[in-house]
Amino acid sequence: MKNFASLAALALVGCVDLTGKDSGMDTGGSAALEFDVSWGSSSLDLTIMNGDPNGDYYFGIAETSSGCGDQCWTGEDCYLGYDLESENNTLAYCHPSSSTGVSLSYGGSTSSLTEGSETVFTANFEGQVTFYVENYSSGSCWVWGAEPSYYADLGCTIVD
């Protein structure tokens, strides 16, 4: 039993690639679950390696850098959403993803974003956002990026 607890404590390994990509890796399963986010010229691409082929995944993005103050874009965070100072204008988008990832085209509108195919974010936000991935089937979630504590209430695994 002690060995299992020790292995569980060592189950998380993360990395950040400083070549224009953000990535994370969780080695808690039999095969390492890894995430890679690439800011391309026209899209933001999430790649999930070793995802559960039967899993239903969701991808969230929240602008969490300290420089945006109360103007941070959180409408795609899969969590709290963005309130435009009105009860009727809460925007809460969450991008469905396959077990291998999703590609989101830049240029989406804050008021009519197509979940799973476009994002409001552009490559200019690199380093200013926090990423969220949830396996809806299992309830597991992972966060990484600028401020993982944004998702602290959800109890996600932090990868970096």
N, C-alpha and C positions, 0 to 999 in steps of 0.2 A: 504494500500500500504506500509506503514511503517513497518508493521509486516512482510510482505513478504520480504522486503529488509533485515530486521534483521535476518530472517530465512536463507536467502541466504548467509549472511555473516558467519553464524554458520554452514554451510552445510558441511564443510570439517573437518574430524577427521582422524588422522593417528596414527599408532603405529609401533614400531619395536620390534619384539620378539628377545630377546638376547639369545635364546637357539639354535642358528644355523640356524635360518630362518629370512628372511627379509619379512616384510609384510606392506601393506598399506590399508587404508579404506577410501572411499569417500561416504559420506552419503547424497549426493546431490539429489538422486532420492527417489522414494517411498520406496524402499528396499536398504539397504546399499550395495554399490558395494565395494567388498573387494578383495585384492590381497595377495597372499602368495607365496613366492619363497623359495624352499627348495633345499639345496645343498646336494644331496645324494651321495652314494658311486660310482654310475655309471652314474648319470644324474642330470640335473638341471630341477626342476619341477615348473612350474607356475600354480597356482590354482586361478581361478577367481570365486568368489562367488557372486551370484545375477547378473551375466552378462545378457545382453539382448540376449535372445535365437535367435533373428533374426539378431544379430550383427555380423559383420565380424571383428575379432580382429587380431591385429598384436603385436608381442612381440619383443622388442629390448633390447640389452645389450651393454653397452659401458664401457670399462675400463677407469675410470676417476680419479683414485687416483693420488696424486701428485708424488708418488715415481716412476712412470713409465716414466715420462718425455715425450719425443717425440716418445717413443716406445709403447705407449698405443695401445691396440687392440680395434678398433672401427668399425671393419668390419661388426658387427652384430647389429649396433645401429639403423637401420631403418631411418637414418637421413643423416649424412655426409659421412659415410663410411670410408674406410682406403685407403689412396693413397700410393702405394709402390714406390713413386718418379717417376712415369711414368703415362702418360695419359691413357695408355692401361691396367694398373694394379689397377684401382680403384675397391675395393671390397665393395659392398653395399648389405649386406644380411639383410633380415627382416623375422622373423619367423611367419608364419600364425598360428593362434590359434583358437580353438573353443571358444564358450562362457563360457566354464568351465576351459579352460587352455590348456597347452601343456607340453610335456615331451621331453627334449633335451638330447640325449646321449652325454657323453664326448668323445673327441678324434677326432672331425671333423678337416678336413684339411682347412687351410686358403684359398687355391686356388680352392677347389671344395666342399665347404660346402653344405650339403643338408638341405635347409631351412625347418624348421618345424619338423626336426627329430634329428639333431645333432648340437653341438656347439663346438667351439674351447676352450671355458672356461672349467675349472675344479673347484673342491671345493677349490683349493688353492687361487682362486680369491675372495672368500667371503670377503665382506667388502671393496673391491676395485672397485666395479662396480656401475653403475647407471642403473636402469631399466626403461623401457618405455613400456606402453601399449596404444594402440590406438583402439578405436572402429571406424573402417573405415566407417561404415554405417552412424554414427552420426557426425563424425569428432572430437569427444571428445578424449582427451589423458591425461594420468596420468604418472607422473615420481616420483621416489624415489630412495634412495640409497646414494652412496658416494658423488655425486656432481650433484644434480638436475639442477643446473644452466647450465649444459652442453646443456640442451634442452630448454633454456630460450626463444629462438627465436620462438618456436612453440606455446607458450602460454598454455602449459599443466597445469593441476592441480597438484600441488605438494602434495604428501602424504608421511607421514613418521611415 
